[in-house]
Amino acid sequence: MIIVMESSAGKEQVDHVVTLLREMGLKEHVIQGSERTVVAAIGDDRAKDKDALENAPGVEKVMPVLAPYKMASREVKTQRTVVALGGTLGGTVGGKKIAMIAGPCSVEDRNKLIEVAHMVKEAGATALRGGAFKPRTSPYAFQGLGEKGLQMLAEARDRTGLAVVTEVMAVEQVPLVAKYADVLQVGARNMQNYNLLWAVGDQQRPVLLKRGLSATLEEFMLAAEYIISRGNPNVMLCERGIRTFEGYCRNTLPLAIVPEIHRISHLPIVVDPSQGTGHAHLVPDMCKAAIAAGADGLIVEVHNDPEHALTDGAQSITPKMLESTMAILRKIAAAVDREM
C-alpha cells in the first residue's frame, strides 16, 4: 500500500507515519514529490489494520498497490525517475535527453580501450561500457581481465569524463566493482540472482538491470523491485533481447516492452541492440527503432577492430558506424520530442 500525505504535511507527520509502519512490521520507502510526499509500505500488508494510518495527522489517503512490484510501479511514483550516470559529462537516463552508452564488449587492452573511449565520446556518447568480468557459456572462453580491466576503465573515465558502466557477476565482486565503476550492470544471466540483486541494492551506485534470456515482463519488474526495496532507487531497466525459436538473429529484440514499461513503471528503460540482434549490420536500424519506440537510452558494443575482438566481434559496430548512426538518431529523437 501507499500512504499519500497532504500537501501541507511536514516532516514530523511523515515520521509519525513511518513509525506506525514499523510498528506493523513493515518497511517504509519515503518518496518526496514536487507537490507532496508519498510513503510506500514494503512487506505483506494484507492482514494489517490500516485505520491507524488513515487517521494519522497529515494523511490524505491510503491506497492499495495492485502490481506485485510495488516500488517500481507507477502507482507509487507517477513522476519519471531520472538516473545520473556519473562521470564529469553530466549524463542522465530517463529525462528528455537520450543517453548513448558505448564501448567494447570486453576490456582487452589499455591503449585500445582509451582510443575507443575517445572515439565514442566524440560521436556523442556520455558513458563507456566494457566488461572486466565476462560471463561466458564456455569455461575456456576469455573471462575478462578482472581488477586490471576495472583500472583501465577508470583511467579511460579520467581521460574522457565518460561514466563507466561494467558488469558485476557475484556478490563478492560488488565492493570491488563499485570502487571503480559509476554504474553496476547486472547481466541477463544474473537477473534472478537475488543475493546479487540485494547486494547492488545495498550500494548507492546506479544499477543497469538487464532482462533475463527467458524472463517475463513481470519477472523483470520484480527483479528491479529487489534492488529498490534495499534502498537503491537508481535502477535502469535494459532490454537486451530474449531467446526464441528464431535463428536469423542471436536474440529477438521485443521493442514493444519500451512503451509498456513507460505505462506501468516510472523506471527508465535502455535498449541493447547489439545483444538483441547479434549482428552488427542490424544494430543501427534497431537503434533507430528503439528511439522511435521511446527508449531512454541505448547501450551499444563498439570496437575499433571487430574482426579481432576477443568477445562478440560479430555484433560490434565500428566508431565510424557509431558516428554516422548518431547523426540519424539525433533527427529521430527530435521527431519524438527528445534529444541525443
DOZA-374656 format. One record per residue (C-alpha): residue number from 1; residue in one letter; x, y, z. Coordinates in Angstrom, 3 decimals, decimal comma. Layout:
<pts>
> num | residuo | X | Y | Z
> NUM | A | X | Y | Z
...
</pts>
This chain:
<pts>
> num | residuo | X | Y | Z
> 1 | M | 0,000 | 0,000 | 0,000
> 2 | I | 0,976 | 3,638 | -0,307
> 3 | I | 0,175 | 6,477 | 2,054
> 4 | V | -0,380 | 9,780 | 0,274
> 5 | M | 0,366 | 12,720 | 2,532
> 6 | E | -1,434 | 16,033 | 2,365
> 7 | S | 0,430 | 18,779 | 0,511
> 8 | S | 0,827 | 20,650 | 3,808
> 9 | A | 2,205 | 17,653 | 5,726
> 10 | G | 5,536 | 18,282 | 7,437
> 11 | K | 8,455 | 16,095 | 8,424
> 12 | E | 7,014 | 15,342 | 11,853
> 13 | Q | 3,826 | 13,928 | 10,334
> 14 | V | 5,762 | 11,867 | 7,791
> 15 | D | 7,979 | 10,494 | 10,569
> 16 | H | 4,857 | 9,526 | 12,539
> 17 | V | 3,546 | 7,502 | 9,591
> 18 | V | 6,939 | 5,811 | 9,280
> 19 | T | 6,773 | 4,866 | 12,974
> 20 | L | 3,311 | 3,369 | 12,530
> 21 | L | 4,508 | 1,283 | 9,578
> 22 | R | 7,450 | -0,057 | 11,547
> 23 | E | 5,138 | -0,979 | 14,421
> 24 | M | 3,166 | -3,031 | 11,884
> 25 | G | 6,330 | -4,876 | 10,896
> 26 | L | 6,533 | -3,109 | 7,534
> 27 | K | 9,400 | -1,221 | 5,955
> 28 | E | 8,922 | 2,290 | 4,656
> 29 | H | 10,118 | 3,996 | 1,500
> 30 | V | 9,592 | 7,764 | 1,513
> 31 | I | 9,228 | 9,452 | -1,883
> 32 | Q | 9,490 | 13,234 | -1,898
> 33 | G | 7,493 | 14,561 | -4,832
> 34 | S | 7,345 | 18,095 | -6,172
> 35 | E | 3,916 | 18,680 | -4,618
> 36 | R | 3,509 | 16,096 | -1,874
> 37 | T | 5,155 | 13,181 | -0,105
> 38 | V | 4,220 | 9,531 | -0,586
> 39 | V | 5,195 | 6,780 | 1,842
> 40 | A | 5,235 | 3,275 | 0,398
> 41 | A | 4,837 | 0,316 | 2,734
> 42 | I | 7,076 | -2,620 | 1,852
> 43 | G | 6,100 | -6,073 | 3,072
> 44 | D | 2,969 | -8,184 | 3,398
> 45 | D | 0,313 | -5,680 | 4,445
> 46 | R | -2,764 | -7,812 | 3,754
> 47 | A | -3,571 | -8,511 | 7,417
> 48 | K | -2,601 | -5,070 | 8,706
> 49 | D | -5,102 | -2,652 | 10,236
> 50 | K | -4,956 | 0,428 | 8,056
> 51 | D | -7,282 | 2,558 | 10,210
> 52 | A | -4,406 | 3,954 | 12,256
> 53 | L | -2,708 | 5,103 | 9,073
> 54 | E | -5,825 | 6,631 | 7,565
> 55 | N | -6,495 | 8,603 | 10,746
> 56 | A | -2,906 | 9,776 | 11,248
> 57 | P | -2,312 | 13,536 | 11,056
> 58 | G | -1,299 | 14,744 | 7,631
> 59 | V | -2,510 | 11,647 | 5,754
> 60 | E | -4,720 | 12,334 | 2,759
> 61 | K | -5,442 | 8,722 | 1,757
> 62 | V | -4,197 | 5,151 | 1,917
> 63 | M | -4,205 | 3,254 | -1,362
> 64 | P | -3,511 | -0,391 | -2,236
> 65 | V | -0,887 | -1,136 | -4,859
> 66 | L | -2,231 | -3,752 | -7,224
> 67 | A | 1,013 | -4,572 | -9,037
> 68 | P | 3,207 | -7,225 | -7,353
> 69 | Y | 6,166 | -4,910 | -7,898
> 70 | K | 5,409 | -2,068 | -5,500
> 71 | M | 8,322 | 0,359 | -5,648
> 72 | A | 8,851 | 0,064 | -9,395
> 73 | S | 5,192 | 0,720 | -10,179
> 74 | R | 3,719 | 3,971 | -11,452
> 75 | E | 1,040 | 3,531 | -8,797
> 76 | V | 3,668 | 4,507 | -6,236
> 77 | K | 5,502 | 7,168 | -8,231
> 78 | T | 3,945 | 8,957 | -11,175
> 79 | Q | 6,973 | 11,129 | -11,945
> 80 | R | 9,570 | 9,547 | -14,186
> 81 | T | 12,803 | 8,514 | -12,484
> 82 | V | 15,907 | 10,194 | -13,875
> 83 | V | 19,188 | 8,427 | -13,082
> 84 | A | 22,505 | 10,290 | -13,102
> 85 | L | 25,211 | 8,175 | -14,740
> 86 | G | 28,258 | 9,778 | -13,136
> 87 | G | 31,465 | 10,869 | -14,816
> 88 | T | 32,055 | 14,554 | -15,496
> 89 | L | 29,860 | 14,880 | -18,600
> 90 | G | 26,630 | 15,017 | -16,586
> 91 | G | 24,823 | 12,260 | -18,466
> 92 | T | 21,425 | 11,030 | -17,278
> 93 | V | 18,953 | 8,327 | -18,254
> 94 | G | 15,228 | 8,965 | -18,063
> 95 | G | 14,968 | 12,635 | -18,944
> 96 | K | 14,377 | 14,356 | -22,256
> 97 | K | 17,897 | 13,573 | -23,447
> 98 | I | 18,501 | 10,018 | -24,634
> 99 | A | 21,734 | 8,504 | -23,356
> 100 | M | 24,240 | 6,660 | -25,510
> 101 | I | 26,391 | 4,099 | -23,682
> 102 | A | 29,058 | 2,693 | -25,988
> 103 | G | 32,277 | 0,726 | -25,894
> 104 | P | 33,762 | -2,739 | -26,349
> 105 | C | 32,131 | -5,898 | -25,093
> 106 | S | 35,295 | -6,725 | -23,135
> 107 | V | 38,208 | -4,691 | -21,866
> 108 | E | 41,103 | -6,227 | -23,801
> 109 | D | 43,930 | -3,734 | -23,942
> 110 | R | 44,621 | -0,369 | -22,292
> 111 | N | 45,546 | 1,544 | -25,440
> 112 | K | 42,635 | 0,158 | -27,464
> 113 | L | 40,181 | 0,960 | -24,685
> 114 | I | 41,315 | 4,558 | -24,302
> 115 | E | 41,269 | 5,009 | -28,077
> 116 | V | 37,701 | 3,712 | -28,320
> 117 | A | 36,656 | 5,817 | -25,325
> 118 | H | 37,787 | 8,999 | -27,044
> 119 | M | 36,069 | 7,945 | -30,268
> 120 | V | 32,691 | 7,164 | -28,680
> 121 | K | 32,815 | 10,407 | -26,713
> 122 | E | 33,450 | 12,335 | -29,920
> 123 | A | 30,477 | 10,558 | -31,507
> 124 | G | 28,205 | 11,704 | -28,677
> 125 | A | 28,297 | 9,001 | -26,002
> 126 | T | 28,085 | 10,014 | -22,336
> 127 | A | 29,082 | 6,644 | -20,869
> 128 | L | 31,613 | 3,931 | -21,650
> 129 | R | 30,667 | 0,269 | -21,484
> 130 | G | 33,199 | -2,523 | -21,158
> 131 | G | 33,373 | -5,853 | -19,365
> 132 | A | 36,127 | -6,573 | -16,872
> 133 | F | 34,349 | -9,752 | -15,720
> 134 | K | 32,698 | -11,730 | -18,509
> 135 | P | 30,056 | -14,446 | -18,067
> 136 | R | 30,852 | -16,912 | -20,846
> 137 | T | 28,983 | -20,055 | -21,841
> 138 | S | 32,269 | -21,917 | -22,309
> 139 | P | 34,701 | -22,094 | -19,383
> 140 | Y | 37,542 | -21,951 | -21,927
> 141 | A | 36,499 | -18,611 | -23,429
> 142 | F | 38,025 | -15,264 | -22,430
> 143 | Q | 36,738 | -14,444 | -18,936
> 144 | G | 37,900 | -10,834 | -18,707
> 145 | L | 40,843 | -9,060 | -17,067
> 146 | G | 39,230 | -8,611 | -13,649
> 147 | E | 40,528 | -5,768 | -11,487
> 148 | K | 43,152 | -4,873 | -14,083
> 149 | G | 40,318 | -4,252 | -16,541
> 150 | L | 38,466 | -2,128 | -13,974
> 151 | Q | 41,580 | 0,000 | -13,528
> 152 | M | 41,740 | 0,539 | -17,293
> 153 | L | 38,090 | 1,616 | -17,339
> 154 | A | 38,725 | 4,077 | -14,513
> 155 | E | 41,676 | 5,531 | -16,421
> 156 | A | 39,524 | 5,902 | -19,533
> 157 | R | 36,962 | 7,788 | -17,431
> 158 | D | 39,665 | 10,092 | -16,066
> 159 | R | 40,875 | 10,851 | -19,581
> 160 | T | 37,451 | 11,380 | -21,198
> 161 | G | 34,921 | 12,205 | -18,473
> 162 | L | 32,707 | 9,309 | -19,627
> 163 | A | 30,837 | 7,421 | -16,914
> 164 | V | 31,871 | 3,759 | -16,626
> 165 | V | 29,256 | 1,006 | -16,966
> 166 | T | 30,511 | -2,513 | -16,256
> 167 | E | 29,101 | -5,849 | -15,174
> 168 | V | 29,279 | -7,354 | -11,714
> 169 | M | 28,773 | -11,124 | -11,648
> 170 | A | 28,883 | -12,129 | -7,986
> 171 | V | 28,088 | -10,752 | -4,539
> 172 | E | 31,739 | -10,762 | -3,506
> 173 | Q | 32,632 | -8,636 | -6,563
> 174 | V | 30,236 | -5,800 | -5,712
> 175 | P | 32,562 | -3,731 | -3,456
> 176 | L | 35,444 | -4,088 | -5,920
> 177 | V | 33,412 | -3,110 | -8,990
> 178 | A | 31,736 | -0,243 | -7,102
> 179 | K | 35,200 | 1,076 | -6,264
> 180 | Y | 35,972 | 1,671 | -9,948
> 181 | A | 32,652 | 1,865 | -11,827
> 182 | D | 29,941 | 4,525 | -11,945
> 183 | V | 27,155 | 2,100 | -12,912
> 184 | L | 26,834 | -1,533 | -11,827
> 185 | Q | 25,467 | -3,746 | -14,588
> 186 | V | 23,583 | -6,922 | -13,685
> 187 | G | 23,671 | -9,186 | -16,721
> 188 | A | 20,883 | -11,263 | -18,205
> 189 | R | 22,169 | -14,495 | -16,659
> 190 | N | 22,035 | -12,898 | -13,203
> 191 | M | 18,671 | -11,156 | -13,436
> 192 | Q | 17,230 | -13,641 | -10,932
> 193 | N | 20,353 | -13,952 | -8,784
> 194 | Y | 18,504 | -12,486 | -5,812
> 195 | N | 21,506 | -12,324 | -3,496
> 196 | L | 23,326 | -10,256 | -6,121
> 197 | L | 20,277 | -8,003 | -6,579
> 198 | W | 20,205 | -7,371 | -2,841
> 199 | A | 23,931 | -6,644 | -2,839
> 200 | V | 23,730 | -3,988 | -5,579
> 201 | G | 20,616 | -2,654 | -3,855
> 202 | D | 22,724 | -2,008 | -0,771
> 203 | Q | 25,024 | 0,189 | -2,876
> 204 | Q | 24,244 | 3,734 | -3,954
> 205 | R | 25,727 | 3,242 | -7,402
> 206 | P | 23,142 | 3,267 | -10,224
> 207 | V | 22,251 | -0,207 | -11,498
> 208 | L | 21,653 | -1,236 | -15,109
> 209 | L | 19,487 | -4,350 | -14,872
> 210 | K | 19,356 | -6,496 | -17,998
> 211 | R | 16,341 | -8,656 | -18,768
> 212 | G | 16,873 | -12,392 | -18,492
> 213 | L | 17,016 | -14,514 | -21,618
> 214 | S | 13,605 | -16,076 | -20,945
> 215 | A | 12,174 | -13,694 | -18,352
> 216 | T | 8,639 | -12,362 | -18,496
> 217 | L | 7,944 | -8,667 | -18,029
> 218 | E | 6,619 | -9,286 | -14,518
> 219 | E | 9,726 | -11,260 | -13,543
> 220 | F | 11,849 | -8,434 | -14,927
> 221 | M | 9,978 | -5,863 | -12,848
> 222 | L | 10,198 | -7,980 | -9,700
> 223 | A | 13,958 | -8,259 | -10,163
> 224 | A | 14,094 | -4,451 | -10,190
> 225 | E | 11,944 | -4,489 | -7,060
> 226 | Y | 14,616 | -6,497 | -5,236
> 227 | I | 17,110 | -3,687 | -5,834
> 228 | I | 14,788 | -0,806 | -4,986
> 229 | S | 13,471 | -2,497 | -1,843
> 230 | R | 17,003 | -2,431 | -0,401
> 231 | G | 17,101 | 1,344 | -0,659
> 232 | N | 18,668 | 1,964 | -4,068
> 233 | P | 16,159 | 3,789 | -6,302
> 234 | N | 18,620 | 4,351 | -9,157
> 235 | V | 17,620 | 1,437 | -11,357
> 236 | M | 17,663 | 1,429 | -15,154
> 237 | L | 15,975 | -1,438 | -16,947
> 238 | C | 17,681 | -2,819 | -20,051
> 239 | E | 16,019 | -4,818 | -22,810
> 240 | R | 18,719 | -6,957 | -24,453
> 241 | G | 16,588 | -9,441 | -26,347
> 242 | I | 15,038 | -12,750 | -25,378
> 243 | R | 15,658 | -16,276 | -26,583
> 244 | T | 13,079 | -17,553 | -29,086
> 245 | F | 12,864 | -20,154 | -31,860
> 246 | E | 14,080 | -17,615 | -34,438
> 247 | G | 17,506 | -18,274 | -35,934
> 248 | Y | 18,410 | -15,325 | -38,156
> 249 | C | 19,469 | -13,248 | -35,144
> 250 | R | 21,158 | -14,134 | -31,868
> 251 | N | 18,183 | -12,983 | -29,789
> 252 | T | 14,777 | -11,478 | -30,542
> 253 | L | 14,574 | -7,804 | -29,569
> 254 | P | 10,980 | -7,136 | -28,401
> 255 | L | 10,736 | -3,349 | -28,597
> 256 | A | 7,081 | -3,359 | -27,547
> 257 | I | 8,417 | -3,613 | -24,000
> 258 | V | 9,597 | 0,024 | -24,178
> 259 | P | 6,160 | 1,741 | -24,258
> 260 | E | 4,787 | -0,904 | -21,909
> 261 | I | 7,475 | -0,139 | -19,328
> 262 | H | 6,598 | 3,536 | -19,610
> 263 | R | 2,949 | 2,644 | -18,967
> 264 | I | 3,465 | 0,511 | -15,861
> 265 | S | 6,669 | 1,872 | -14,316
> 266 | H | 8,497 | 5,100 | -13,551
> 267 | L | 11,888 | 3,488 | -14,223
> 268 | P | 13,863 | 4,406 | -17,355
> 269 | I | 14,499 | 1,745 | -19,972
> 270 | V | 17,624 | 1,273 | -22,079
> 271 | V | 17,786 | -0,906 | -25,205
> 272 | D | 20,775 | -3,065 | -26,187
> 273 | P | 20,565 | -3,752 | -29,955
> 274 | S | 23,989 | -5,421 | -30,000
> 275 | Q | 23,000 | -8,310 | -27,718
> 276 | G | 19,443 | -8,029 | -29,019
> 277 | T | 20,383 | -8,957 | -32,580
> 278 | G | 23,895 | -10,409 | -32,533
> 279 | H | 24,753 | -8,856 | -35,892
> 280 | A | 26,498 | -5,527 | -36,428
> 281 | H | 24,565 | -4,756 | -39,626
> 282 | L | 21,275 | -4,816 | -37,662
> 283 | V | 22,430 | -2,561 | -34,849
> 284 | P | 21,998 | 0,896 | -36,480
> 285 | D | 18,439 | 0,189 | -37,631
> 286 | M | 17,405 | -1,241 | -34,270
> 287 | C | 18,878 | 1,847 | -32,580
> 288 | K | 16,582 | 3,939 | -34,760
> 289 | A | 13,568 | 1,781 | -33,932
> 290 | A | 14,333 | 1,885 | -30,210
> 291 | I | 14,450 | 5,692 | -30,176
> 292 | A | 11,183 | 5,879 | -32,108
> 293 | A | 9,592 | 3,483 | -29,590
> 294 | G | 10,573 | 5,735 | -26,684
> 295 | A | 13,796 | 4,255 | -25,284
> 296 | D | 15,550 | 6,397 | -22,682
> 297 | G | 18,974 | 5,162 | -23,692
> 298 | L | 20,987 | 2,811 | -25,876
> 299 | I | 23,902 | 0,578 | -24,937
> 300 | V | 25,936 | -0,438 | -27,973
> 301 | E | 29,060 | -2,533 | -28,456
> 302 | V | 31,734 | -0,568 | -30,315
> 303 | H | 35,167 | -1,929 | -31,250
> 304 | N | 37,863 | -0,370 | -33,417
> 305 | D | 38,827 | -3,804 | -34,804
> 306 | P | 35,766 | -6,086 | -34,557
> 307 | E | 37,378 | -8,869 | -36,596
> 308 | H | 39,946 | -9,374 | -33,846
> 309 | A | 37,723 | -8,714 | -30,826
> 310 | L | 38,097 | -11,304 | -28,071
> 311 | T | 34,327 | -11,337 | -27,483
> 312 | D | 31,256 | -10,554 | -29,596
> 313 | G | 33,044 | -9,082 | -32,598
> 314 | A | 30,186 | -10,063 | -34,904
> 315 | Q | 27,777 | -7,717 | -33,137
> 316 | S | 30,208 | -4,833 | -32,565
> 317 | I | 29,988 | -1,755 | -34,766
> 318 | T | 32,980 | 0,454 | -35,509
> 319 | P | 33,397 | 4,001 | -34,145
> 320 | K | 32,773 | 5,311 | -37,654
> 321 | M | 29,461 | 3,412 | -37,799
> 322 | L | 28,522 | 4,857 | -34,422
> 323 | E | 29,245 | 8,373 | -35,618
> 324 | S | 27,084 | 8,018 | -38,732
> 325 | T | 24,302 | 6,338 | -36,749
> 326 | M | 24,278 | 9,111 | -34,141
> 327 | A | 23,655 | 11,708 | -36,858
> 328 | I | 20,462 | 9,907 | -37,864
> 329 | L | 19,423 | 9,188 | -34,272
> 330 | R | 19,504 | 12,897 | -33,466
> 331 | K | 16,934 | 13,511 | -36,199
> 332 | I | 14,677 | 10,696 | -34,961
> 333 | A | 14,982 | 11,920 | -31,379
> 334 | A | 13,928 | 15,403 | -32,430
> 335 | A | 10,903 | 13,956 | -34,247
> 336 | V | 9,666 | 12,382 | -30,985
> 337 | D | 10,480 | 15,486 | -28,918
> 338 | R | 13,688 | 14,093 | -27,431
> 339 | E | 17,396 | 14,867 | -27,737
> 340 | M | 20,538 | 12,754 | -28,236
</pts>
